[in-house]
Amino acid sequence: MSVLSSSHPRRPSSTAFARVRLLVVALAALLLLTAPAQAGRRDHRPPVFAGLKSATTCIPGPIGGGSTSSFHLAWDPAKDNVTPSAKIVYEVYQATTPGGEDFSTPTYTTAPGATSFDTPQLSTDKTFYFVVRARDRAGNEDANKIEREGQNLCE
């Protein structure tokens, strides 16, 4: 026969209660210590990026007279100390003169993780120049100025 009756619920021993309390205090301390450390870490380093490798199109036949074509831009993925390569976006800057890119406003922005971009249709009677820069999730952008002139591979 049990010493405890069903009308008196069993209470945990003071040792068991102390262990649970210690565990709760330890978990709370862990959360308090790691949350500020994570929040205090700021990513101030831009991604490491080798820049645009190529800017190509294929315009067969005579060029001009209101024709348009899209340029295919390609690059290797950037690496970052915090943001995974699959989350890095790329800012595309386009100009019609060498060195004429306005780096204060990108012409196009890619989806995260892209390693290529196809421009909208552009006039074939102009020459286009492109620079691509990598931007991490913290907003840090690399400052490369590697410019590629759009090349027609089908001339």
Phi and psi restraints in degrees (value plus and minus 20) as a CYANA .aco file:
   2 SER   PHI     -96.1   -56.1
   2 SER   PSI     124.9   164.9
   3 VAL   PHI     -94.7   -54.7
   3 VAL   PSI     -52.3   -12.3
   4 LEU   PHI    -107.8   -67.8
   4 LEU   PSI     118.8   158.8
   5 SER   PHI    -117.5   -77.5
   5 SER   PSI     143.5   183.5
   6 SER   PHI     -88.1   -48.1
   6 SER   PSI     -37.0     3.0
   7 SER   PHI    -101.7   -61.7
   7 SER   PSI     -33.3     6.7
   8 HIS   PHI    -137.0   -97.0
   8 HIS   PSI      82.9   122.9
   9 PRO   PHI     -84.8   -44.8
   9 PRO   PSI     128.1   168.1
  10 ARG   PHI     -94.0   -54.0
  10 ARG   PSI     112.4   152.4
  11 ARG   PHI    -120.6   -80.6
  11 ARG   PSI     124.0   164.0
  12 PRO   PHI     -86.7   -46.7
  12 PRO   PSI     131.4   171.4
  13 SER   PHI     -88.2   -48.2
  13 SER   PSI     141.2   181.2
  14 SER   PHI     -85.3   -45.3
  14 SER   PSI     -48.0    -8.0
  15 THR   PHI     -88.4   -48.4
  15 THR   PSI     -65.5   -25.5
  16 ALA   PHI     -83.7   -43.7
  16 ALA   PSI     -62.0   -22.0
  17 PHE   PHI     -82.4   -42.4
  17 PHE   PSI     -62.1   -22.1
  18 ALA   PHI     -84.1   -44.1
  18 ALA   PSI     -58.6   -18.6
  19 ARG   PHI     -85.4   -45.4
  19 ARG   PSI     -64.4   -24.4
  20 VAL   PHI     -83.9   -43.9
  20 VAL   PSI     -64.2   -24.2
  21 ARG   PHI     -81.7   -41.7
  21 ARG   PSI     -62.5   -22.5
  22 LEU   PHI     -82.8   -42.8
  22 LEU   PSI     -60.7   -20.7
  23 LEU   PHI     -83.6   -43.6
  23 LEU   PSI     -64.1   -24.1
  24 VAL   PHI     -83.2   -43.2
  24 VAL   PSI     -64.2   -24.2
  25 VAL   PHI     -83.4   -43.4
  25 VAL   PSI     -61.9   -21.9
  26 ALA   PHI     -84.4   -44.4
  26 ALA   PSI     -63.0   -23.0
  27 LEU   PHI     -84.5   -44.5
  27 LEU   PSI     -62.2   -22.2
  28 ALA   PHI     -82.3   -42.3
  28 ALA   PSI     -63.0   -23.0
  29 ALA   PHI     -83.4   -43.4
  29 ALA   PSI     -61.2   -21.2
  30 LEU   PHI     -81.6   -41.6
  30 LEU   PSI     -64.5   -24.5
  31 LEU   PHI     -84.0   -44.0
  31 LEU   PSI     -62.1   -22.1
  32 LEU   PHI     -86.0   -46.0
  32 LEU   PSI     -57.0   -17.0
  33 LEU   PHI     -96.2   -56.2
  33 LEU   PSI     -56.7   -16.7
  34 THR   PHI    -104.0   -64.0
  34 THR   PSI     -52.1   -12.1
  35 ALA   PHI     -81.2   -41.2
  35 ALA   PSI     -70.3   -30.3
  36 PRO   PHI     -84.8   -44.8
  36 PRO   PSI     -54.5   -14.5
  37 ALA   PHI     -83.3   -43.3
  37 ALA   PSI     -62.3   -22.3
  38 GLN   PHI     -87.5   -47.5
  38 GLN   PSI     -64.1   -24.1
  39 ALA   PHI     -86.7   -46.7
  39 ALA   PSI     -51.9   -11.9
  40 GLY   PHI     -96.4   -56.4
  40 GLY   PSI     -37.2     2.8
  41 ARG   PHI     -97.9   -57.9
  41 ARG   PSI      98.9   138.9
  42 ARG   PHI    -136.2   -96.2
  42 ARG   PSI     119.1   159.1
  43 ASP   PHI    -109.9   -69.9
  43 ASP   PSI      91.3   131.3
  44 HIS   PHI    -132.6   -92.6
  44 HIS   PSI     -19.7    20.3
  45 ARG   PHI    -118.6   -78.6
  45 ARG   PSI     110.9   150.9
  46 PRO   PHI     -93.8   -53.8
  46 PRO   PSI     141.8   181.8
  47 PRO   PHI     -83.3   -43.3
  47 PRO   PSI     135.7   175.7
  48 VAL   PHI    -111.8   -71.8
  48 VAL   PSI     100.3   140.3
  49 PHE   PHI    -163.0  -123.0
  49 PHE   PSI     111.6   151.6
  50 ALA   PHI    -103.1   -63.1
  50 ALA   PSI     -25.0    15.0
  51 GLY   PHI      66.9   106.9
  51 GLY   PSI    -197.9  -157.9
  52 LEU   PHI     -86.9   -46.9
  52 LEU   PSI     110.9   150.9
  53 LYS   PHI    -111.8   -71.8
  53 LYS   PSI     -60.1   -20.1
  54 SER   PHI    -173.6  -133.6
  54 SER   PSI     133.3   173.3
  55 ALA   PHI    -158.5  -118.5
  55 ALA   PSI      81.7   121.7
  56 THR   PHI    -148.4  -108.4
  56 THR   PSI     137.1   177.1
  57 THR   PHI    -166.0  -126.0
  57 THR   PSI     152.9   192.9
  58 CYS   PHI    -156.3  -116.3
  58 CYS   PSI      86.0   126.0
  59 ILE   PHI    -137.3   -97.3
  59 ILE   PSI      79.0   119.0
  60 PRO   PHI     -96.8   -56.8
  60 PRO   PSI     130.1   170.1
  61 GLY   PHI      58.8    98.8
  61 GLY   PSI    -186.7  -146.7
  62 PRO   PHI     -85.6   -45.6
  62 PRO   PSI     124.3   164.3
  63 ILE   PHI    -127.8   -87.8
  63 ILE   PSI     127.5   167.5
  64 GLY   PHI      95.4   135.4
  64 GLY   PSI    -187.5  -147.5
  65 GLY   PHI      41.8    81.8
  65 GLY   PSI      20.0    60.0
  66 GLY   PHI      64.5   104.5
  66 GLY   PSI     -12.6    27.4
  67 SER   PHI     -92.7   -52.7
  67 SER   PSI     134.4   174.4
  68 THR   PHI    -153.4  -113.4
  68 THR   PSI     139.7   179.7
  69 SER   PHI    -175.9  -135.9
  69 SER   PSI     134.6   174.6
  70 SER   PHI    -118.0   -78.0
  70 SER   PSI     123.8   163.8
  71 PHE   PHI    -121.5   -81.5
  71 PHE   PSI     118.0   158.0
  72 HIS   PHI    -119.1   -79.1
  72 HIS   PSI      97.0   137.0
  73 LEU   PHI    -122.8   -82.8
  73 LEU   PSI     118.3   158.3
  74 ALA   PHI    -159.4  -119.4
  74 ALA   PSI     127.9   167.9
  75 TRP   PHI    -177.2  -137.2
  75 TRP   PSI     144.5   184.5
  76 ASP   PHI    -106.2   -66.2
  76 ASP   PSI     131.6   171.6
  77 PRO   PHI     -84.7   -44.7
  77 PRO   PSI     125.9   165.9
  78 ALA   PHI     -99.9   -59.9
  78 ALA   PSI     141.3   181.3
  79 LYS   PHI    -141.8  -101.8
  79 LYS   PSI     125.4   165.4
  80 ASP   PHI    -157.5  -117.5
  80 ASP   PSI     134.9   174.9
  81 ASN   PHI     -94.9   -54.9
  81 ASN   PSI     -37.7     2.3
  82 VAL   PHI    -146.3  -106.3
  82 VAL   PSI     -69.9   -29.9
  83 THR   PHI    -100.4   -60.4
  83 THR   PSI     106.8   146.8
  84 PRO   PHI     -84.1   -44.1
  84 PRO   PSI     130.5   170.5
  85 SER   PHI     -74.5   -34.5
  85 SER   PSI     -53.8   -13.8
  86 ALA   PHI     -88.9   -48.9
  86 ALA   PSI     -31.6     8.4
  87 LYS   PHI    -129.2   -89.2
  87 LYS   PSI     -22.5    17.5
  88 ILE   PHI     -98.8   -58.8
  88 ILE   PSI     115.8   155.8
  89 VAL   PHI    -125.3   -85.3
  89 VAL   PSI     141.5   181.5
  90 TYR   PHI    -143.4  -103.4
  90 TYR   PSI     113.6   153.6
  91 GLU   PHI    -119.0   -79.0
  91 GLU   PSI     106.3   146.3
  92 VAL   PHI    -125.7   -85.7
  92 VAL   PSI     107.6   147.6
  93 TYR   PHI    -134.0   -94.0
  93 TYR   PSI     110.3   150.3
  94 GLN   PHI    -142.3  -102.3
  94 GLN   PSI     121.6   161.6
  95 ALA   PHI    -163.9  -123.9
  95 ALA   PSI     144.2   184.2
  96 THR   PHI    -127.4   -87.4
  96 THR   PSI     -18.4    21.6
  97 THR   PHI    -151.7  -111.7
  97 THR   PSI     128.6   168.6
  98 PRO   PHI     -80.2   -40.2
  98 PRO   PSI     111.0   151.0
  99 GLY   PHI      54.0    94.0
  99 GLY   PSI      -9.9    30.1
 100 GLY   PHI    -109.4   -69.4
 100 GLY   PSI     -11.1    28.9
 101 GLU   PHI     -87.6   -47.6
 101 GLU   PSI     119.8   159.8
 102 ASP   PHI    -117.7   -77.7
 102 ASP   PSI      82.0   122.0
 103 PHE   PHI     -96.8   -56.8
 103 PHE   PSI     -19.8    20.2
 104 SER   PHI    -101.2   -61.2
 104 SER   PSI     -41.6    -1.6
 105 THR   PHI    -162.9  -122.9
 105 THR   PSI      97.4   137.4
 106 PRO   PHI     -88.9   -48.9
 106 PRO   PSI     128.6   168.6
 107 THR   PHI     -94.8   -54.8
 107 THR   PSI     -59.2   -19.2
 108 TYR   PHI    -162.0  -122.0
 108 TYR   PSI     135.6   175.6
 109 THR   PHI    -149.8  -109.8
 109 THR   PSI     113.0   153.0
 110 THR   PHI    -105.4   -65.4
 110 THR   PSI     150.8   190.8
 111 ALA   PHI     -92.9   -52.9
 111 ALA   PSI     136.6   176.6
 112 PRO   PHI     -78.3   -38.3
 112 PRO   PSI     117.6   157.6
 113 GLY   PHI      63.0   103.0
 113 GLY   PSI     -21.3    18.7
 114 ALA   PHI     -85.2   -45.2
 114 ALA   PSI     126.0   166.0
 115 THR   PHI    -143.7  -103.7
 115 THR   PSI      -6.1    33.9
 116 SER   PHI    -179.2  -139.2
 116 SER   PSI     144.1   184.1
 117 PHE   PHI    -174.8  -134.8
 117 PHE   PSI     117.6   157.6
 118 ASP   PHI    -127.5   -87.5
 118 ASP   PSI     102.1   142.1
 119 THR   PHI     -88.7   -48.7
 119 THR   PSI     142.8   182.8
 120 PRO   PHI     -85.3   -45.3
 120 PRO   PSI     153.9   193.9
 121 GLN   PHI     -82.5   -42.5
 121 GLN   PSI     108.6   148.6
 122 LEU   PHI    -140.3  -100.3
 122 LEU   PSI     133.0   173.0
 123 SER   PHI     -80.5   -40.5
 123 SER   PSI     115.6   155.6
 124 THR   PHI    -102.8   -62.8
 124 THR   PSI     -29.0    11.0
 125 ASP   PHI    -113.7   -73.7
 125 ASP   PSI      -5.8    34.2
 126 LYS   PHI    -145.2  -105.2
 126 LYS   PSI     135.1   175.1
 127 THR   PHI    -118.1   -78.1
 127 THR   PSI     116.4   156.4
 128 PHE   PHI    -138.2   -98.2
 128 PHE   PSI     125.5   165.5
 129 TYR   PHI    -143.7  -103.7
 129 TYR   PSI     123.5   163.5
 130 PHE   PHI    -154.6  -114.6
 130 PHE   PSI     124.5   164.5
 131 VAL   PHI    -150.9  -110.9
 131 VAL   PSI     117.1   157.1
 132 VAL   PHI    -139.9   -99.9
 132 VAL   PSI     113.9   153.9
 133 ARG   PHI    -145.2  -105.2
 133 ARG   PSI     125.8   165.8
 134 ALA   PHI    -112.3   -72.3
 134 ALA   PSI     119.7   159.7
 135 ARG   PHI    -148.6  -108.6
 135 ARG   PSI     108.5   148.5
 136 ASP   PHI    -106.8   -66.8
 136 ASP   PSI     157.1   197.1
 137 ARG   PHI     -85.3   -45.3
 137 ARG   PSI     -42.3    -2.3
 138 ALA   PHI    -102.4   -62.4
 138 ALA   PSI     -24.8    15.2
 139 GLY   PHI      73.3   113.3
 139 GLY   PSI     -16.2    23.8
 140 ASN   PHI     -95.3   -55.3
 140 ASN   PSI     109.6   149.6
 141 GLU   PHI    -138.3   -98.3
 141 GLU   PSI     118.1   158.1
 142 ASP   PHI     -89.5   -49.5
 142 ASP   PSI     142.4   182.4
 143 ALA   PHI    -133.7   -93.7
 143 ALA   PSI       6.1    46.1
 144 ASN   PHI     -84.2   -44.2
 144 ASN   PSI     132.5   172.5
 145 LYS   PHI    -143.6  -103.6
 145 LYS   PSI       8.3    48.3
 146 ILE   PHI     -91.0   -51.0
 146 ILE   PSI      90.9   130.9
 147 GLU   PHI    -127.6   -87.6
 147 GLU   PSI     117.8   157.8
 148 ARG   PHI    -141.8  -101.8
 148 ARG   PSI     112.8   152.8
 149 GLU   PHI    -100.8   -60.8
 149 GLU   PSI     116.8   156.8
 150 GLY   PHI     -80.9   -40.9
 150 GLY   PSI     108.2   148.2
 151 GLN   PHI    -132.4   -92.4
 151 GLN   PSI     113.3   153.3
 152 ASN   PHI    -111.2   -71.2
 152 ASN   PSI      90.2   130.2
 153 LEU   PHI     -98.3   -58.3
 153 LEU   PSI     -29.1    10.9
 154 CYS   PHI    -130.2   -90.2
 154 CYS   PSI      -2.1    37.9
